[in-house]
Amino acid sequence: MKKRDPEIGDLVVCTVKDVRDFGVVCSLDEYTGKEGFIHITEVSSGWIKYIRDYVREGKRIVCKVLDANPSRGRFDLSLRRVNDHQKREKLKEWKNEQRAEKIIANLLTQFQGKLDNAAIMDEMEEKFGSLSYALETAAADPEQFSSEMKNKEWASAVVAYAKENLKPPVAEVRGIIKLKHSSGDGIEIIKKALHAGEKEGIEITYLGAPQYRIISRAEDAKIAEENMRKSGEEIVAYIEKHGGTGEGPVKE
């Protein structure tokens, strides 16, 4: 559970507790003891005849915070201002955080009596923004994770688990490159040009003359795109140097 209160503009995962004629009371699943209220005008766009056509008790929904009163533990919410993409991404984030909480709680059983469990989770959330991102960092950049955590024995346990069980996130970018060569040995020159663009994280496949696909994978989308661009430049430079033509890559 998050320790801070949700702020105006935040997306929050909720469970419907009580459906009334004029609105909906929800529990905020990410925050202990917090509730929100959705006025009927924020349930859906347009006129609503039967509010239960849109929400029912026990249903899990994603809402946007319109107003916050932390001292009362109540928050004004909107259901209609959350689109399908935002809903999917928020639920995915929430599920990842739940999974991370379970993993960390299980790892903490190895340190019974040695660590303050709540303090450890607070520290990880403070340093990395969320428990799920803390685990991603431990998998992708163990040195950074270890340097951020005060207790090095705990950091080593998390890194060991991450190395064995978690794969660093991978971004994938695809592009199309066109290559032409009209000489008798053109096929061989194209092959050598493609070979010039091969490097770690780059995969090149044949689509049908004159098109080839470059697939670039890296830990970050910007890095993957930059690697694809460099690969394409080397391929085009090679084929042009040897009498052919090249275009791209154009991102798919």
LINDANOR-V101435 format. One record per pair of residues at least 4 apart in sequence whose C-alpha atoms are under 6 Angstrom apart, sorted by the first residue. I is the first residue (numbers start at 1). J is the second residue. D is the distance in whole Angstrom. If there is no record, write none. Layout:
((I J D) (I J D))
This chain:
((1 30 5) (1 31 5) (2 30 6) (2 31 5) (8 65 5) (8 66 5) (8 67 6) (9 64 6) (9 65 5) (10 64 6) (10 65 5) (11 63 6) (11 64 5) (12 62 6) (12 63 5) (13 29 6) (13 61 6) (13 62 5) (14 26 6) (14 27 5) (14 28 5) (14 29 5) (14 60 6) (14 61 5) (14 62 6) (15 26 5) (15 27 5) (15 58 6) (15 59 6) (15 60 4) (16 26 4) (16 57 5) (16 58 5) (16 59 5) (17 25 6) (17 26 5) (17 57 5) (18 24 6) (18 25 5) (18 57 6) (19 24 5) (20 24 6) (22 40 5) (23 38 5) (23 39 4) (23 40 4) (24 37 6) (24 38 5) (25 36 6) (25 37 5) (26 35 6) (26 36 5) (27 35 4) (28 34 6) (28 35 5) (34 73 5) (35 74 5) (36 74 5) (36 75 4) (36 76 6) (37 76 5) (37 77 6) (38 77 5) (38 78 6) (42 78 5) (42 79 6) (42 80 6) (43 79 5) (43 80 5) (44 80 5) (52 56 6) (62 87 6) (63 77 6) (63 78 5) (63 79 5) (64 77 5) (64 78 5) (65 77 5) (66 76 5) (66 77 5) (67 75 6) (67 76 5) (68 75 5) (69 74 6) (69 75 6) (86 90 6) (97 132 5) (100 131 6) (100 132 5) (101 105 6) (124 128 6) (125 129 5) (125 130 5) (125 131 6) (128 134 5) (137 141 5) (137 145 6) (138 142 5) (138 145 5) (138 159 5) (139 162 5) (139 163 6) (139 168 5) (140 168 5) (146 155 5) (161 165 6) (162 166 5) (169 219 6) (170 218 5) (170 219 5) (171 217 6) (171 218 5) (171 219 6) (171 220 5) (171 221 5) (172 216 6) (172 217 5) (173 215 6) (173 216 5) (173 225 6) (174 214 6) (174 215 5) (174 251 6) (174 252 6) (175 213 6) (175 214 5) (175 249 5) (175 250 5) (175 251 4) (175 252 5) (176 212 6) (176 213 5) (176 249 5) (176 250 5) (177 211 6) (177 212 5) (177 247 6) (177 248 5) (177 249 4) (178 210 5) (178 211 5) (178 246 5) (178 247 5) (179 210 5) (179 245 6) (179 246 5) (180 244 6) (180 245 5) (181 186 5) (181 244 4) (182 186 6) (193 235 5) (193 238 5) (193 239 6) (194 235 6) (196 235 6) (197 231 4) (197 234 6) (197 235 5) (198 202 6) (201 216 6) (201 217 5) (202 215 6) (202 216 5) (203 214 6) (203 215 5) (204 213 6) (204 214 5) (205 212 6) (205 213 5) (206 212 5) (207 211 6) (207 212 5) (216 224 5) (216 228 6) (217 224 5) (218 224 5) (232 249 6) (233 237 6) (236 246 5) (239 244 5) (240 244 5) (240 245 5))
